[in-house]
Amino acid sequence: MATSMTETKTSEDDRELVTLGYVPSFKREFSNLATISFAFSIIGLCSSIAMTFNTPLLTGGPSSVVWCWILGACMCFTLGASVAEIVSAYPTSGGLYTASAQLTPKKYRARVGWVVGWLNMLGQIAGVASTEFGLSEMIWAAVVIGKDGNFEVTQAKTVWLFVILLIVHGSLNCLGTRWLARMSSGYVFVNLGATILIVVVLLATTPRSEMHAANYVFGAEGFNNQTGGWNNGLAFVFGLFSVQWTLTDYDATAHICEEVKRAAYAAPAAIFVAVVGTGLLGWLLNIVLILCSGPLTDLPGAADLAFLQIMYLRMGKAGALILWVPVCFTAFFVVQTALQAVSRTFYAFSRDHGFPDRGYFGYNSKLTQTPLRAIILCTVLSIIPGLLDLASPIAANAIFALCAISLDLSYIIPIFLRRVFQNHPEVMFKPGPFYMGDGIIGLGANWICICWTLFVCVLLSFPTILPVTPQTMNYASVITVGVMVVAFAWYIIDGHRHYHGPQSNIRKLEEMNELEKEDDERTSDDPQKEV
């Protein structure tokens, strides 16, 4: 009975996919638990905060960390809900890239799909590379703490560990969908468990007399403009860098929709639950970190990670290193899920002839039923920014920094198009099960997240430290615009010849089936072949 129910749900998902114009190519092995775990893991709460905690703390100070997190999280709730709404209506591995093209009239479809596709792929590759590089730095930071500061971390050590880790992740992603789903099911427990454990242990090991006062955590005493010249208002909102970098890439769950059971329900629900859960739990973690942080002058410490230094201060070397292990594993899981998601995006873009590869990377392995070619391509592309760090750390950091800008822009384009063209005769938006409606809630959430994201993209383009030098300059917006100009030039010169927007591959399958049927008929009519 249970098996027949599962098969019915899977067949319903596949029928919905066929309605959207695509032949089912993946096994649907991701259960509700695995999907929610995947959504939480792509955000990687404690590891993402560990990587980005320095920026708000050392620009606007402790109170900037606390208030900017909850402000940014609330705005991300509207963005997450809006993204989930669209994913529910278009549950394909192309995610928001496919949805964007479907939500615009035919004459704009190819150009919109091209822009959103490249923004999304660019952001995801930058996200994989920057998180893996951050994990490499986190591992070496633990070595520095373990050696009591008597260890030198060189660029070469960081880069080569980064390369090794990415090769491991690429290899793991080559496993079949069933194994990926089984591994994903446990990620959420490590992610949330590590966060809760750190909160509890920090509170238990910090003497009450050494905890900061409420005015330091939430008030004016905790504001400290360390930007070197920016005004106090701008210094304060630089605290948004951490939350905006952490709460991004949650559309990654959309890219595994063709591997999820009851995708139109499970994927958007997982996105929304993960964004809300991470936002609230992340606020608690930030409050506790500031509460137990000790003197600001002692941070970020020898390892150059304030998060780890606070743990070391309160838990001692052994305790900090023990709890640092699950934090590193959380970052490991972020890259694992992110690489899986971006490979599906490249697969979908190639399937739609977005690359001049004749669909080479839009091929699923018959052995694993996963896009091995796209996985290998994405692994290699993610390694390049890290290797660039050996020649120019400034250029590498610029590529890493564009993650949030590129991804957030790729999110709001389909949300905007949905509101503008939803009743257009060539669009006629049909909502999925996750739907906020056209009332004040749905309309408000959509327009708030659009306006907020545009504001944040401008903010994320600012250098956080003055005076601006080649080392402190923020090149994220320059790189993003540059890549998009090149992408558009490519489209005008050659891309328009092979890319016409998301294309159905059902007719191709029907033609292949007809050819196979004709071959079978010839075989049955030829007695010699039968013998």
Solvent accessible surface area in square Angstrom, and as a share of the most:
residue,aa,sasa,rsa
1,M,189,0.84
2,A,75,0.58
3,T,93,0.54
4,S,56,0.36
5,M,103,0.46
6,T,52,0.30
7,E,108,0.49
8,T,71,0.41
9,K,77,0.33
10,T,35,0.21
11,S,42,0.27
12,E,89,0.40
13,D,16,0.08
14,D,35,0.18
15,R,142,0.52
16,E,71,0.32
17,L,2,0.01
18,V,65,0.38
19,T,109,0.63
20,L,36,0.18
21,G,11,0.10
22,Y,3,0.01
23,V,24,0.14
24,P,49,0.31
25,S,30,0.19
26,F,15,0.06
27,K,109,0.46
28,R,17,0.06
29,E,36,0.16
30,F,0,0.00
31,S,46,0.30
32,N,83,0.43
33,L,88,0.44
34,A,1,0.01
35,T,0,0.00
36,I,58,0.29
37,S,0,0.00
38,F,0,0.00
39,A,0,0.00
40,F,14,0.06
41,S,2,0.01
42,I,5,0.03
43,I,2,0.01
44,G,0,0.00
45,L,1,0.00
46,C,0,0.00
47,S,1,0.01
48,S,5,0.03
49,I,0,0.00
50,A,0,0.00
51,M,38,0.17
52,T,18,0.11
53,F,0,0.00
54,N,28,0.14
55,T,44,0.25
56,P,1,0.01
57,L,1,0.01
58,L,47,0.23
59,T,4,0.02
60,G,0,0.00
61,G,0,0.00
62,P,1,0.01
63,S,4,0.02
64,S,0,0.00
65,V,4,0.02
66,V,0,0.00
67,W,104,0.36
68,C,0,0.00
69,W,4,0.01
70,I,28,0.14
71,L,76,0.38
72,G,0,0.00
73,A,0,0.00
74,C,54,0.32
75,M,44,0.20
76,C,1,0.01
77,F,39,0.16
78,T,25,0.14
79,L,5,0.03
80,G,0,0.00
81,A,6,0.05
82,S,1,0.00
83,V,0,0.00
84,A,0,0.00
85,E,1,0.00
86,I,3,0.01
87,V,2,0.01
88,S,2,0.02
89,A,9,0.07
90,Y,22,0.08
91,P,8,0.05
92,T,0,0.00
93,S,1,0.00
94,G,0,0.00
95,G,2,0.02
96,L,1,0.00
97,Y,0,0.00
98,T,2,0.01
99,A,1,0.00
100,S,0,0.00
101,A,0,0.00
102,Q,48,0.21
103,L,0,0.00
104,T,1,0.00
105,P,6,0.04
106,K,134,0.57
107,K,140,0.59
108,Y,83,0.31
109,R,42,0.15
110,A,18,0.14
111,R,112,0.41
112,V,27,0.15
113,G,0,0.00
114,W,1,0.00
115,V,29,0.17
116,V,0,0.00
117,G,0,0.00
118,W,43,0.15
119,L,8,0.04
120,N,0,0.00
121,M,3,0.01
122,L,30,0.15
123,G,0,0.00
124,Q,2,0.01
125,I,20,0.10
126,A,1,0.01
127,G,9,0.09
128,V,0,0.00
129,A,0,0.00
130,S,13,0.08
131,T,9,0.05
132,E,0,0.00
133,F,16,0.07
134,G,8,0.07
135,L,3,0.01
136,S,0,0.00
137,E,83,0.37
138,M,1,0.00
139,I,55,0.28
140,W,51,0.18
141,A,5,0.04
142,A,20,0.16
143,V,44,0.25
144,V,12,0.07
145,I,8,0.04
146,G,29,0.28
147,K,113,0.48
148,D,91,0.47
149,G,37,0.35
150,N,125,0.64
151,F,59,0.24
152,E,130,0.58
153,V,57,0.33
154,T,52,0.30
155,Q,83,0.37
156,A,44,0.34
157,K,75,0.32
158,T,10,0.06
159,V,0,0.00
160,W,132,0.46
161,L,34,0.17
162,F,0,0.00
163,V,17,0.10
164,I,102,0.52
165,L,20,0.10
166,L,0,0.00
167,I,95,0.48
168,V,61,0.35
169,H,0,0.00
170,G,7,0.07
171,S,68,0.44
172,L,52,0.26
173,N,0,0.00
174,C,40,0.24
175,L,69,0.34
176,G,17,0.16
177,T,4,0.02
178,R,127,0.46
179,W,139,0.49
180,L,3,0.01
181,A,6,0.05
182,R,137,0.50
183,M,57,0.26
184,S,2,0.01
185,S,29,0.18
186,G,34,0.32
187,Y,14,0.05
188,V,12,0.07
189,F,132,0.55
190,V,50,0.29
191,N,2,0.01
192,L,42,0.21
193,G,34,0.33
194,A,4,0.03
195,T,0,0.00
196,I,91,0.46
197,L,87,0.43
198,I,0,0.00
199,V,11,0.06
200,V,84,0.48
201,V,38,0.22
202,L,0,0.00
203,L,71,0.35
204,A,83,0.65
205,T,57,0.33
206,T,7,0.04
207,P,63,0.40
208,R,207,0.76
209,S,107,0.69
210,E,88,0.39
211,M,44,0.20
212,H,41,0.18
213,A,64,0.50
214,A,70,0.55
215,N,79,0.40
216,Y,25,0.10
217,V,1,0.01
218,F,79,0.33
219,G,22,0.21
220,A,87,0.68
221,E,105,0.47
222,G,1,0.01
223,F,58,0.24
224,N,62,0.32
225,N,52,0.27
226,Q,64,0.28
227,T,0,0.00
228,G,61,0.58
229,G,56,0.54
230,W,55,0.19
231,N,101,0.52
232,N,89,0.46
233,G,48,0.46
234,L,32,0.16
235,A,0,0.00
236,F,59,0.24
237,V,34,0.20
238,F,0,0.00
239,G,2,0.02
240,L,1,0.00
241,F,32,0.13
242,S,5,0.03
243,V,0,0.00
244,Q,5,0.02
245,W,48,0.17
246,T,3,0.01
247,L,1,0.01
248,T,7,0.04
249,D,13,0.07
250,Y,0,0.00
251,D,0,0.00
252,A,0,0.00
253,T,0,0.00
254,A,0,0.00
255,H,0,0.00
256,I,0,0.00
257,C,0,0.00
258,E,3,0.01
259,E,1,0.00
260,V,0,0.00
261,K,57,0.24
262,R,83,0.30
263,A,2,0.02
264,A,17,0.13
265,Y,114,0.43
266,A,10,0.07
267,A,0,0.00
268,P,0,0.00
269,A,42,0.32
270,A,0,0.00
271,I,0,0.00
272,F,71,0.30
273,V,68,0.39
274,A,0,0.00
275,V,0,0.00
276,V,38,0.22
277,G,25,0.24
278,T,1,0.00
279,G,0,0.00
280,L,95,0.47
281,L,34,0.17
282,G,0,0.00
283,W,68,0.24
284,L,81,0.40
285,L,0,0.00
286,N,2,0.01
287,I,31,0.16
288,V,5,0.03
289,L,0,0.00
290,I,0,0.00
291,L,39,0.19
292,C,0,0.00
293,S,3,0.02
294,G,5,0.05
295,P,75,0.47
296,L,33,0.16
297,T,129,0.75
298,D,82,0.43
299,L,14,0.07
300,P,29,0.18
301,G,29,0.28
302,A,77,0.60
303,A,14,0.11
304,D,91,0.47
305,L,20,0.10
306,A,0,0.00
307,F,0,0.00
308,L,0,0.00
309,Q,29,0.13
310,I,0,0.00
311,M,0,0.00
312,Y,75,0.28
313,L,83,0.41
314,R,28,0.10
315,M,27,0.12
316,G,31,0.30
317,K,76,0.32
318,A,71,0.55
319,G,24,0.23
320,A,0,0.00
321,L,45,0.23
322,I,121,0.61
323,L,15,0.07
324,W,3,0.01
325,V,79,0.45
326,P,32,0.20
327,V,0,0.00
328,C,19,0.12
329,F,101,0.42
330,T,1,0.01
331,A,0,0.00
332,F,40,0.17
333,F,29,0.12
334,V,10,0.05
335,V,0,0.00
336,Q,3,0.01
337,T,1,0.00
338,A,5,0.04
339,L,0,0.00
340,Q,2,0.01
341,A,0,0.00
342,V,0,0.00
343,S,0,0.00
344,R,0,0.00
345,T,0,0.00
346,F,10,0.04
347,Y,4,0.02
348,A,0,0.00
349,F,1,0.00
350,S,0,0.00
351,R,21,0.07
352,D,0,0.00
353,H,69,0.31
354,G,0,0.00
355,F,21,0.09
356,P,84,0.53
357,D,29,0.15
358,R,234,0.85
359,G,19,0.19
360,Y,111,0.42
361,F,46,0.19
362,G,18,0.17
363,Y,84,0.32
364,N,23,0.12
365,S,12,0.08
366,K,178,0.75
367,L,162,0.81
368,T,27,0.16
369,Q,61,0.27
370,T,0,0.00
371,P,0,0.00
372,L,46,0.23
373,R,77,0.28
374,A,0,0.00
375,I,1,0.00
376,I,102,0.52
377,L,42,0.21
378,C,0,0.00
379,T,13,0.07
380,V,78,0.45
381,L,56,0.28
382,S,0,0.00
383,I,24,0.12
384,I,92,0.47
385,P,7,0.04
386,G,0,0.00
387,L,69,0.34
388,L,59,0.29
389,D,8,0.04
390,L,76,0.38
391,A,87,0.68
392,S,38,0.25
393,P,53,0.33
394,I,49,0.25
395,A,36,0.28
396,A,0,0.00
397,N,83,0.43
398,A,5,0.04
399,I,40,0.20
400,F,20,0.08
401,A,45,0.35
402,L,0,0.00
403,C,3,0.02
404,A,3,0.02
405,I,7,0.03
406,S,0,0.00
407,L,0,0.00
408,D,2,0.01
409,L,43,0.22
410,S,0,0.00
411,Y,0,0.00
412,I,10,0.05
413,I,44,0.22
414,P,0,0.00
415,I,1,0.01
416,F,89,0.37
417,L,15,0.07
418,R,2,0.01
419,R,25,0.09
420,V,75,0.43
421,F,43,0.18
422,Q,31,0.14
423,N,119,0.61
424,H,59,0.26
425,P,113,0.71
426,E,79,0.35
427,V,19,0.11
428,M,115,0.51
429,F,24,0.10
430,K,164,0.69
431,P,52,0.33
432,G,18,0.17
433,P,67,0.42
434,F,47,0.20
435,Y,89,0.34
436,M,42,0.19
437,G,17,0.16
438,D,78,0.40
439,G,44,0.42
440,I,156,0.79
441,I,126,0.64
442,G,0,0.00
443,L,76,0.38
444,G,23,0.23
445,A,11,0.09
446,N,1,0.00
447,W,93,0.33
448,I,82,0.42
449,C,0,0.00
450,I,11,0.06
451,C,82,0.49
452,W,34,0.12
453,T,3,0.02
454,L,91,0.45
455,F,93,0.39
456,V,0,0.00
457,C,13,0.08
458,V,93,0.54
459,L,4,0.02
460,L,14,0.07
461,S,28,0.18
462,F,62,0.26
463,P,16,0.10
464,T,27,0.16
465,I,64,0.32
466,L,43,0.22
467,P,106,0.67
468,V,69,0.40
469,T,51,0.30
470,P,82,0.51
471,Q,134,0.60
472,T,48,0.28
473,M,67,0.30
474,N,21,0.11
475,Y,62,0.24
476,A,1,0.00
477,S,35,0.23
478,V,86,0.50
479,I,52,0.26
480,T,6,0.04
481,V,93,0.53
482,G,33,0.31
483,V,48,0.27
484,M,25,0.11
485,V,93,0.53
486,V,102,0.59
487,A,4,0.03
488,F,78,0.32
489,A,41,0.32
490,W,72,0.25
491,Y,25,0.10
492,I,120,0.61
493,I,121,0.61
494,D,42,0.22
495,G,0,0.00
496,H,77,0.34
497,R,166,0.61
498,H,42,0.19
499,Y,1,0.00
500,H,113,0.50
501,G,0,0.00
502,P,19,0.12
503,Q,51,0.22
504,S,68,0.44
505,N,32,0.16
506,I,36,0.18
507,R,177,0.65
508,K,127,0.54
509,L,66,0.33
510,E,89,0.40
511,E,83,0.37
512,M,97,0.43
513,N,76,0.39
514,E,106,0.48
515,L,110,0.55
516,E,101,0.45
517,K,131,0.56
518,E,75,0.34
519,D,72,0.38
520,D,97,0.50
521,E,87,0.39
522,R,136,0.50
523,T,60,0.35
524,S,66,0.43
525,D,115,0.59
526,D,45,0.23
527,P,91,0.57
528,Q,153,0.68
529,K,130,0.55
530,E,112,0.50
531,V,162,0.93
